Amino acid sequence: MKTKTVIKLLVTFSMVFFMGTTGFGQDLGGIVKRKVKKRANTELNKTVDKGLDVITGKEETTTTKEKREDGSVIEVTRDANGNNVPIPDFINPGTAVFVDDFNTEKPGEFPSKWTLLNGTLQNSQVIALGQKEGVVQFITSSSLKPTFKNDNYLGDSFKIEVQCYFHKKGNEAYTLNLVNKNKVHGAYQITIRGDGIVPAGSSSQYARFPTKLPAGWRTVQLSFNKGVLKVFYEGYQLINIPRLNKGVDKELTEFTHLEVSALSHGSGEYDSMINYISIAHQGLPLYKKLMTEGRLVMNNINFEVNSYTLMNESYAYLDEIIEMLQQHPEVAISIQGHTDSDGTNEFNQTLSENRARTVMNYLTSKGISASRMDSLGHGEEKPVDLSGTEEAKAKNRRVEFVYKG
């Protein structure tokens, strides 16, 4: 495994740096982790309690419609102090088809959920406000895409959320390339810069953030619905295209998959990095999905390695299940744990049983009657992917909520 030299990145009143060490548990992820990174970009002049509210998502935000000088109306999300912030809960966990925060990856290796298209990149770690977090580090300018059996998962209605870092040094950019492999002119690029968005690679349409931003993390949130494209940059709507097209007879109403690329200095000190990306359908709510498919398969409920202790990021997804069960008191479920094939059969069987029981205990602690639930474990006996890859193992480690009546 390649060891990475420690690199220090100074951020306002905080420090973020690469760690060339062994892998670590997924201690922070998803929603909570993005809050931490946001704090790393702002002056830490709030009280400890207020800071904790930011991390846990308790801080109040408001989204309003505002009129710009050109007459267009945009959506803007701000916190209680009037600062622009990413839209909270932009992606519903129940609709996510791909999530990666790189926290379960080993530094120096290639990210297991991705396919390399060109360039050189690796998993790495950073320290943000005392918390270890995973990132994908672009050693050279590179492109990659989420690994699916077939590149046909976006459709005509989806959301994408990504967080990337800008050093404010030279020519930095990340590109979200929306691709329709079934159409000759079926691709559309959204380029993320340190101060805004460039749609379709056209500098004449460069949409800039209204204020100057320091070096740090940027959260970009994209919504596409049957040709309507909206892009939010730190909660500020920069792009609103009601009819996406590339000229006559080139309307773009659906896409098949996503490709991601980044420019990188290749110096080691100012490498580009992404720490979180999520893709979701505007799809069925949890209840309808449970009724339609008979089960909810959750790969985003994570535990400490070889343990049945829940990771912090898992609670947000479990709370979605709780809300669904509260709204539909007639529903009864079986909570079923599954592991990958690492370790002995006996160990994995016990581990899966304990993990399912832990989930049930959490739901019970939040007011869901134990009479509506049971828990059981299948160990490694029911894999969904037999290829033996790291990605396959991640798919096989899951919790399922099976409809009982």
C-alpha positions as CSV (number, residue, x, y, z in Angstrom):
1,M,0.0,0.0,0.0
2,K,1.4,3.4,-1.0
3,T,2.1,5.8,1.9
4,K,1.1,9.4,1.4
5,T,3.2,12.3,2.7
6,V,1.4,14.4,5.3
7,I,0.1,17.5,3.6
8,K,-1.3,20.5,5.6
9,L,-4.1,22.7,4.3
10,L,-4.7,25.7,6.4
11,V,-8.4,26.6,6.6
12,T,-9.9,29.6,8.6
13,F,-9.3,28.8,12.3
14,S,-8.9,25.1,11.6
15,M,-6.5,22.6,10.0
16,V,-7.2,19.9,7.5
17,F,-4.4,17.5,6.4
18,F,-3.8,14.2,4.6
19,M,-3.0,11.1,6.7
20,G,-0.8,8.4,5.3
21,T,-2.0,5.8,7.9
22,T,-4.1,2.6,8.0
23,G,-7.8,2.6,7.3
24,F,-10.3,3.7,10.0
25,G,-14.0,3.1,10.8
26,Q,-16.7,5.2,9.2
27,D,-17.0,7.5,12.2
28,L,-18.7,10.4,10.4
29,G,-20.5,10.4,7.1
30,G,-23.3,11.7,5.0
31,I,-25.3,14.5,6.5
32,V,-23.3,14.9,9.7
33,K,-19.9,15.0,8.0
34,R,-20.9,17.7,5.6
35,K,-21.9,19.9,8.6
36,V,-18.4,19.4,10.0
37,K,-16.7,20.4,6.8
38,K,-18.9,23.5,6.5
39,R,-17.7,24.5,10.0
40,A,-14.1,24.2,8.8
41,N,-14.7,27.0,6.3
42,T,-16.2,29.6,8.7
43,E,-14.9,31.5,11.6
44,L,-15.3,29.5,14.7
45,N,-16.7,32.4,16.8
46,K,-19.8,30.6,18.0
47,T,-20.4,28.8,21.3
48,V,-19.8,25.1,21.7
49,D,-23.5,24.4,21.9
50,K,-24.1,26.4,18.8
51,G,-21.3,24.5,17.0
52,L,-22.9,21.2,18.0
53,D,-26.2,22.4,16.5
54,V,-24.4,22.9,13.2
55,I,-22.9,19.5,13.2
56,T,-26.1,17.7,14.1
57,G,-28.2,19.7,11.7
58,K,-30.3,21.3,14.4
59,E,-29.4,24.8,13.3
60,E,-32.3,26.6,11.8
61,T,-32.2,27.4,8.0
62,T,-34.6,29.2,5.8
63,T,-35.1,28.9,2.0
64,T,-36.5,31.9,0.2
65,K,-37.1,33.1,-3.3
66,E,-35.2,36.2,-4.3
67,K,-35.2,38.4,-7.4
68,R,-31.9,39.1,-9.1
69,E,-31.0,42.2,-11.0
70,D,-31.8,40.5,-14.4
71,G,-35.3,39.9,-13.1
72,S,-34.9,36.1,-12.6
73,V,-36.2,34.5,-9.4
74,I,-33.9,32.1,-7.6
75,E,-34.0,30.0,-4.4
76,V,-31.5,30.8,-1.6
77,T,-30.9,28.9,1.7
78,R,-29.4,30.7,4.7
79,D,-28.8,30.0,8.4
80,A,-30.0,32.1,11.3
81,N,-27.1,34.5,10.8
82,G,-27.9,35.1,7.1
83,N,-25.0,33.0,5.8
84,N,-25.5,30.9,2.7
85,V,-25.6,27.2,3.6
86,P,-26.3,24.0,1.6
87,I,-29.9,22.9,1.4
88,P,-30.5,20.5,4.4
89,D,-31.8,17.0,3.7
90,F,-31.5,17.7,-0.1
91,I,-31.4,14.0,-0.7
92,N,-33.9,11.7,0.9
93,P,-31.9,8.6,2.1
94,G,-34.7,6.3,0.9
95,T,-34.3,7.4,-2.7
96,A,-30.4,7.2,-2.8
97,V,-29.0,4.8,-5.4
98,F,-25.3,5.6,-4.8
99,V,-23.6,7.1,-1.7
100,D,-19.9,7.3,-1.0
101,D,-18.1,9.3,1.7
102,F,-14.9,7.3,1.4
103,N,-14.8,6.7,5.1
104,T,-14.5,2.9,4.9
105,E,-11.7,2.9,2.3
106,K,-8.0,2.2,2.9
107,P,-5.6,5.1,2.2
108,G,-3.4,4.5,-0.8
109,E,-5.8,2.2,-2.6
110,F,-8.4,2.9,-5.3
111,P,-11.9,3.7,-4.2
112,S,-13.9,0.4,-4.4
113,K,-17.2,1.8,-5.6
114,W,-15.7,3.5,-8.6
115,T,-14.4,2.7,-12.1
116,L,-11.3,4.7,-13.4
117,L,-11.7,6.3,-16.8
118,N,-8.3,8.0,-16.9
119,G,-5.6,9.5,-14.7
120,T,-4.3,8.6,-11.3
121,L,-6.1,8.9,-7.9
122,Q,-6.3,7.2,-4.6
123,N,-8.1,7.1,-1.2
124,S,-6.7,9.3,1.4
125,Q,-7.6,10.8,4.8
126,V,-8.0,14.3,6.2
127,I,-8.4,15.7,9.7
128,A,-11.2,18.3,10.0
129,L,-11.7,19.7,13.4
130,G,-10.2,16.7,15.0
131,Q,-12.3,14.2,13.0
132,K,-10.7,11.6,10.6
133,E,-12.5,11.5,7.3
134,G,-12.0,9.8,4.0
135,V,-11.5,11.6,0.6
136,V,-10.6,10.6,-2.9
137,Q,-7.4,12.4,-3.8
138,F,-6.7,13.3,-7.5
139,I,-2.9,12.8,-7.9
140,T,-3.2,13.9,-11.5
141,S,-6.1,15.2,-13.5
142,S,-8.5,12.2,-13.6
143,S,-11.9,10.9,-14.5
144,L,-14.0,8.2,-12.9
145,K,-17.6,7.0,-12.6
146,P,-19.7,5.0,-10.1
147,T,-19.5,1.3,-10.8
148,F,-22.8,-0.2,-11.8
149,K,-23.5,-3.5,-13.7
150,N,-25.0,-1.3,-16.5
151,D,-24.7,2.5,-16.8
152,N,-28.4,3.1,-16.8
153,Y,-29.4,4.4,-13.4
154,L,-30.2,8.2,-13.7
155,G,-33.3,8.4,-15.9
156,D,-35.3,11.5,-16.3
157,S,-35.6,12.6,-12.7
158,F,-32.7,12.6,-10.2
159,K,-30.5,14.6,-7.7
160,I,-26.8,14.7,-7.2
161,E,-24.9,16.1,-4.2
162,V,-21.2,16.5,-4.1
163,Q,-18.6,18.2,-1.8
164,C,-15.2,19.1,-3.2
165,Y,-12.2,21.1,-2.0
166,F,-10.7,24.3,-3.5
167,H,-7.2,25.5,-2.5
168,K,-7.6,28.7,-4.5
169,K,-4.4,27.9,-6.3
170,G,-4.2,28.0,-10.1
171,N,-6.7,26.3,-12.4
172,E,-9.0,24.1,-10.3
173,A,-12.2,22.5,-11.4
174,Y,-14.4,19.5,-11.0
175,T,-16.9,18.4,-13.7
176,L,-20.1,16.5,-13.4
177,N,-20.7,14.9,-16.8
178,L,-24.2,13.8,-17.3
179,V,-24.2,11.1,-20.0
180,N,-26.9,9.5,-22.2
181,K,-25.1,6.6,-23.8
182,N,-28.1,6.0,-26.1
183,K,-27.9,9.4,-27.7
184,V,-25.2,10.9,-30.0
185,H,-25.4,14.4,-28.4
186,G,-26.5,13.1,-25.1
187,A,-23.9,14.5,-22.7
188,Y,-24.1,17.7,-20.6
189,Q,-21.3,19.0,-18.4
190,I,-21.6,21.1,-15.2
191,T,-18.1,22.4,-14.2
192,I,-17.6,23.5,-10.6
193,R,-15.2,26.3,-10.0
194,G,-14.0,27.8,-6.8
195,D,-16.4,30.7,-7.2
196,G,-19.3,29.3,-9.3
197,I,-20.6,27.0,-12.0
198,V,-19.9,26.8,-15.7
199,P,-22.8,25.0,-17.6
200,A,-22.1,23.2,-20.8
201,G,-18.4,24.2,-20.7
202,S,-19.4,27.7,-21.9
203,S,-17.5,30.5,-20.2
204,S,-20.1,33.0,-21.5
205,Q,-22.6,31.4,-19.1
206,Y,-20.3,31.4,-16.1
207,A,-22.6,31.8,-13.0
208,R,-20.6,33.2,-10.1
209,F,-21.4,33.1,-6.4
210,P,-22.4,36.6,-5.2
211,T,-19.6,36.9,-2.6
212,K,-15.9,36.1,-2.5
213,L,-15.2,32.7,-1.0
214,P,-12.0,31.5,0.8
215,A,-10.2,28.3,0.2
216,G,-12.3,25.4,1.5
217,W,-15.0,22.9,0.8
218,R,-17.9,23.6,-1.6
219,T,-21.2,21.8,-1.5
220,V,-23.0,21.6,-4.9
221,Q,-26.5,20.2,-5.2
222,L,-28.0,19.4,-8.6
223,S,-31.6,18.6,-9.4
224,F,-32.8,17.4,-12.8
225,N,-36.5,16.7,-13.7
226,K,-37.5,15.9,-17.3
227,G,-35.3,18.6,-18.9
228,V,-35.4,21.1,-16.0
229,L,-31.9,21.7,-14.5
230,K,-31.2,23.5,-11.2
231,V,-27.8,23.8,-9.6
232,F,-27.2,25.2,-6.1
233,Y,-23.8,26.3,-4.9
234,E,-23.5,26.5,-1.1
235,G,-27.3,26.9,-1.0
236,Y,-27.4,29.7,-3.6
237,Q,-29.2,28.8,-6.9
238,L,-26.8,29.6,-9.7
239,I,-28.4,27.6,-12.5
240,N,-32.0,27.4,-13.5
241,I,-32.5,26.0,-17.0
242,P,-36.2,25.2,-17.8
243,R,-35.5,23.3,-21.0
244,L,-32.1,21.7,-21.3
245,N,-30.9,21.3,-24.9
246,K,-27.8,21.5,-27.1
247,G,-29.5,23.0,-30.2
248,V,-32.2,22.0,-32.6
249,D,-33.5,18.4,-32.1
250,K,-31.0,18.0,-29.2
251,E,-33.3,18.3,-26.2
252,L,-31.9,16.5,-23.1
253,T,-34.7,15.0,-21.1
254,E,-32.9,12.0,-19.6
255,F,-29.5,10.6,-18.9
256,T,-28.1,7.2,-18.2
257,H,-25.1,7.7,-15.9
258,L,-22.6,10.1,-14.3
259,E,-18.9,10.7,-14.9
260,V,-16.8,12.8,-12.5
261,S,-13.5,14.5,-13.4
262,A,-11.1,16.9,-11.7
263,L,-8.2,19.1,-12.7
264,S,-5.3,18.6,-10.3
265,H,-1.9,20.3,-9.9
266,G,-0.2,17.0,-9.3
267,S,2.0,18.6,-6.8
268,G,0.9,16.6,-3.8
269,E,0.4,19.7,-1.8
270,Y,-2.6,21.1,-3.7
271,D,-4.2,17.9,-5.0
272,S,-7.9,18.1,-5.8
273,M,-10.2,16.0,-3.5
274,I,-13.8,15.0,-3.1
275,N,-15.1,13.8,0.3
276,Y,-18.8,13.0,-0.5
277,I,-21.1,12.3,-3.4
278,S,-24.7,11.0,-3.4
279,I,-27.0,10.2,-6.3
280,A,-30.8,9.7,-5.8
281,H,-33.9,9.2,-7.9
282,Q,-36.8,11.4,-7.2
283,G,-38.3,8.0,-6.6
284,L,-40.8,6.3,-4.5
285,P,-41.2,7.2,-0.8
286,L,-40.1,4.5,1.6
287,Y,-43.7,3.3,2.3
288,K,-44.6,2.9,-1.4
289,K,-41.3,1.2,-2.0
290,L,-41.9,-1.2,0.9
291,M,-45.4,-2.0,-0.4
292,T,-44.2,-2.3,-4.0
293,E,-41.1,-4.4,-3.5
294,G,-41.9,-6.1,-0.2
295,R,-38.6,-4.9,1.4
296,L,-36.3,-2.0,1.9
297,V,-32.6,-2.9,1.3
298,M,-30.4,-0.5,3.1
299,N,-26.6,-0.4,2.5
300,N,-26.3,2.9,4.2
301,I,-26.8,1.6,7.8
302,N,-23.2,1.1,8.9
303,F,-21.6,-0.4,11.9
304,E,-18.1,-0.3,13.5
305,V,-15.8,-2.9,11.9
306,N,-16.6,-6.4,13.3
307,S,-19.0,-4.8,15.7
308,Y,-22.7,-4.1,16.1
309,T,-22.2,-0.5,17.3
310,L,-24.0,1.8,14.9
311,M,-22.1,4.5,13.1
312,N,-23.2,8.1,13.6
313,E,-24.3,8.5,10.0
314,S,-26.7,5.6,10.2
315,Y,-29.2,7.3,12.5
316,A,-30.4,9.7,9.9
317,Y,-31.4,6.7,7.7
318,L,-33.0,4.9,10.6
319,D,-35.0,8.0,11.5
320,E,-36.5,7.9,8.0
321,I,-37.7,4.3,8.8
322,I,-39.1,5.5,12.1
323,E,-41.0,8.3,10.5
324,M,-42.5,5.9,7.9
325,L,-43.6,3.5,10.7
326,Q,-45.1,6.3,12.7
327,Q,-47.1,7.4,9.7
328,H,-48.3,3.8,9.0
329,P,-49.0,2.1,12.4
330,E,-50.5,-0.9,10.6
331,V,-47.2,-1.9,9.1
332,A,-45.2,-4.7,10.7
333,I,-41.6,-5.5,9.7
334,S,-38.8,-8.1,10.1
335,I,-35.4,-6.5,10.5
336,Q,-32.8,-8.8,8.9
337,G,-29.0,-8.5,9.1
338,H,-26.5,-9.7,6.4
339,T,-22.7,-9.7,6.4
340,D,-20.0,-10.2,3.8
341,S,-18.0,-13.5,3.6
342,D,-15.0,-12.2,5.5
343,G,-14.5,-14.2,8.8
344,T,-16.0,-17.5,9.9
345,N,-19.6,-18.5,9.3
346,E,-20.2,-18.7,13.0
347,F,-18.9,-15.2,13.7
348,N,-20.8,-13.7,10.8
349,Q,-24.1,-15.4,11.9
350,T,-23.8,-14.0,15.4
351,L,-22.7,-10.5,14.1
352,S,-25.7,-10.3,11.7
353,E,-28.1,-11.3,14.5
354,N,-26.6,-8.7,16.9
355,R,-26.7,-6.0,14.2
356,A,-30.4,-6.6,13.4
357,R,-31.2,-6.6,17.1
358,T,-29.3,-3.3,17.6
359,V,-31.4,-1.7,14.8
360,M,-34.6,-3.0,16.4
361,N,-33.6,-1.7,19.8
362,Y,-33.0,1.8,18.4
363,L,-36.5,1.8,16.7
364,T,-38.0,0.6,20.0
365,S,-36.2,3.4,21.9
366,K,-37.9,5.9,19.6
367,G,-41.4,4.7,20.3
368,I,-42.0,1.9,17.7
369,S,-43.7,-1.0,19.5
370,A,-41.6,-4.2,19.7
371,S,-44.8,-6.1,18.8
372,R,-44.6,-4.7,15.2
373,M,-41.1,-6.0,14.7
374,D,-38.8,-9.0,14.9
375,S,-35.1,-9.3,14.2
376,L,-33.0,-12.1,12.7
377,G,-29.6,-12.6,11.0
378,H,-28.6,-14.5,7.9
379,G,-24.8,-14.1,8.3
380,E,-23.1,-14.5,4.9
381,E,-25.7,-17.0,3.6
382,K,-27.7,-14.6,1.3
383,P,-25.3,-12.5,-0.7
384,V,-26.7,-10.2,-3.5
385,D,-23.3,-10.1,-5.3
386,L,-21.1,-13.1,-5.7
387,S,-18.2,-11.4,-7.6
388,G,-16.0,-11.2,-4.5
389,T,-14.9,-7.6,-5.1
390,E,-14.8,-5.0,-2.4
391,E,-17.8,-3.4,-3.9
392,A,-19.6,-6.7,-3.8
393,K,-18.8,-7.1,-0.2
394,A,-20.2,-3.6,0.5
395,K,-23.4,-4.6,-1.2
396,N,-23.7,-7.8,0.8
397,R,-23.2,-6.0,4.1
398,R,-26.7,-4.7,4.6
399,V,-29.8,-4.4,6.7
400,E,-33.2,-5.3,5.2
401,F,-36.6,-4.3,6.4
402,V,-39.0,-7.0,5.2
403,Y,-42.8,-6.4,5.1
404,K,-44.8,-8.8,7.4
405,G,-48.2,-7.2,7.2
